[in-house]
């Protein structure tokens, strides 16, 4: 009897946890960036800043929609 399936599962779990840690770090950086007004002084905000923020929001919405099976990612 071989233990390959458990070994594969262990490897998959380790890779999953490593990727989760990577995502958690990105989320923490994004949260800190948001708290810092995305690196922009509020009194200096212009339309270009809004365009950049809209782009960020669009990418995050795609991720959120996929994660929760919403909009075009719905089953």
Buried (B, 14 or more C-beta within 10 A) or exposed (E): EEEEEEEEEEEEEEEEEEEEEEEEEEEEEEEEEEEEEEEBEEEEEEEEBEEEBEEBEEEEEEEEBEEEEEEEEEE
